[in-house]
């Protein structure tokens, strides 16, 4: 792919958020290089007929691999995320060491702009390992690439997400489901397409430095209880729950689940789901 001075490399470009970032960047005219461990996934997800899309293999744990993925790029988005540690893939290796590696190589190769995807509440002194490593990652990135906007999405949802989709599958099969905080815990949420669009806008605004904030965060302007989006998706009414079970465990008949879930899953377009769930996304 010949670069035109606007090529953006997206690390993690085949992931839940990353592939949306790729699409929104392309819709704004950016040539995109999709960097992931399995470039064949990029070929399956995106059209091979688009000359402005390139899928390349990249290992964020390897300096040379990262540098090759950045060659000729003017922008980079680090969208690599890890929620479950396994083997050498740890929160520290991914969110701190690899984040620093991408930022340092971006600076070394002369990339104009870097966007780092962090997480809501990132804090280097948090007691939560995940949140603490997110915060430490921000510090190492900022030290290596000073003018880096940080994007801190709230809990993201959308088709094939690992949050609501997983819960819906469990609700269809389990007669009893544990609800933390008895289902009233407040959770900030953001529609994944909104987050991806906001990131594409930040990248575009970076072409005019005077209009770009040095730090950015994404969050919904409205929080919902844990139970609210489930009721919306499955048409769950309070009279279908038995709230007397301990630890907020709610009992539903299998018949009710079977009746409501398929209809909720099959009806409505992405736009319909967007109207139901989407929160305003703010950048500051």
Buried (B, 14 or more C-beta within 10 A) or exposed (E): BEBEEBBBBBBBBBBBBBBBBBBBBBEEEBBBBBBBBEBEBBBEBBEEEEEBBBBBBBBBBEEEBBBBBBBBBBBBBBBBBBEEBEEEEBBBBBBBBBBBBBBBBBBBBEBBBBBBBBBBBBBBEBEEEBBBBBBBBBBBBBEBBEEBBBBBBBBBBBEEBEBBBEBBEEBBEEEEBBBEEBBEBEBBBBBBBBBBBBBBBBBBBBBEEEEBEEEBBBBBEEBBBBBBBBBBBBBBEEEBBEEEBEEBBBBBEEEBBEEBBEEBBEEBEEEEBBEEBBBEBEBE
